[in-house]
Amino acid sequence: MKQPSPVLPADGARREFLGRSLNLGLSAILLGGVAPAFLSTVGAADFGKPEKTDISIGFIPLTDCASVVMAGELGLFKKYGLNVTVSKEASWAAVRDKVLLGQLDAAHMLYGMVYGAHLGIGSQKKDMAILMGINHNGQGITLSSKLAEAGVKDGASLKKAVAKKDREYTFAQTFPTGTHAMWLYYWLAANGIDPFRDVKNIVIPPPQMVANMRVGNMDGYCVGEPWNARAVFDRIGFTVTTSQAIWKNHPEKVLGTTKEFVDKYPNTARAMVAAVIEASQYIDEMKNRAAVSDIIGGKAYVNAPSQVILGRMQGHYEDGLGKKWSDPDYMKFFADGEVNFPYLSHAAWFLTQLRRWGLLKEDLDYLAVAKQVNQLDLYSSVAKTLGVPVPASALKTETLFDGVVFDPSKAAAYASGFAIKA
């Protein structure tokens, strides 16, 4: 049995203690009297007085909501002059709609979802803003135990099963323009399975994935943790691949809002970014992850056993078929600022996938659109004030697991170059 953290109270008192201790001395009590270097002496005055102090930030119950949750639990929002309510939402569609309507000021959001709203794909069109990245890695594709019993163990054996056309195969993702849809489609297509012609795909909110697989509503799904680990824990599914195996250190969730919010409340936006950066630094300290898992596992947040969350947070993986491994590319929240910097090339990649699968009907100036949304100047000003490194370039090439290289300067050619596409 995992023992409680030696520096934090156990059970329900932990959240109250964390907030109180940080407010009374920037975590001098929290970490045994030694204030950690990452909790900076920078404060609200360094970013100007917040124009709006009462803020609501939405999140979906996933492990990668941790930096938003912990920014509140650690008192970091208050440190930067904000009174933040973190709001647990039922679905990504609810998150999107509430941000568009101003019912949420900002949210833990899927990268591609922000661009879908910006371009008016499946929703009201509204100028959007990505303030920072929240995490890299840590998603997965789960297949049902019934498929394993039928001999499906990997992409190649799934391809053979689907090719028989003896029945319809159904796969779930969490949102049509979201990251999980793109990882699922990319992996299926790389294994020769057309995600629209060869199988059926449906949308299920993340916390409902396990229950739907348990009753046989789908053969597989792509989602963030802990809902892949939970399927293994409950012995109803196995992890056929992780998102970091598809693309090492890929971008995932972001802190998103509307461009209108940033224009109207720039100091508030900077304060939010500063708080979440510091929370990200805290979470990336491996020694803190047990405490973080306990907190976010509570009913108010992810509502899952902390041991189910913690394993993969620490890089301890088992696939449900007997394989166990230590993954160096586990979920990262900071990585010396690399996670949080809103690369334009990351945005361009998601736009190419929206084009590949027909959600975008024609090519556009991919990098120009990325510059409209990703708030490079705002993020960089906050990072530099906090002493966080900022990359020299907002562009970089990427190579995914199939060996295909993405060059953001050739985005249109990349989008049209796949054998399987809409």
Salt bridges, closest charged atoms under 4 A:
GLU16 OE2 - ARG20 NH1 3.52
ASP64 OD1 - HIS108 NE2 2.75
ASP64 OD2 - LYS253 NZ 2.67
GLU73 OE2 - ARG15 NE 3.86
GLU89 OE1 - LYS98 NZ 2.76
ASP97 OD1 - ARG96 NE 2.89
ASP105 OD1 - LYS52 NZ 2.70
ASP194 OD2 - ARG197 NH1 2.58
ASP219 OD1 - ARG167 NH2 2.70
GLU225 OE2 - ARG312 NH1 2.71
ASP234 OD2 - ARG214 NH2 2.67
ASP234 OD1 - ARG230 NE 3.14
GLU252 OE2 - HIS180 NE2 3.52
GLU252 OE1 - HIS250 ND1 3.71
GLU252 OE2 - LYS253 NZ 2.86
GLU260 OE1 - LYS126 NZ 3.44
ASP263 OD1 - LYS259 NZ 2.66
GLU278 OE2 - LYS79 NZ 2.90
ASP284 OD1 - ARG289 NH2 2.76
ASP294 OD1 - LYS2 NZ 3.25
ASP294 OD2 - ARG14 NH1 3.36
GLU338 OE2 - LYS396 NZ 2.75
ASP363 OD1 - ARG355 NE 3.39
GLU398 OE2 - HIS346 NE2 3.41
GLU398 OE2 - LYS396 NZ 3.89
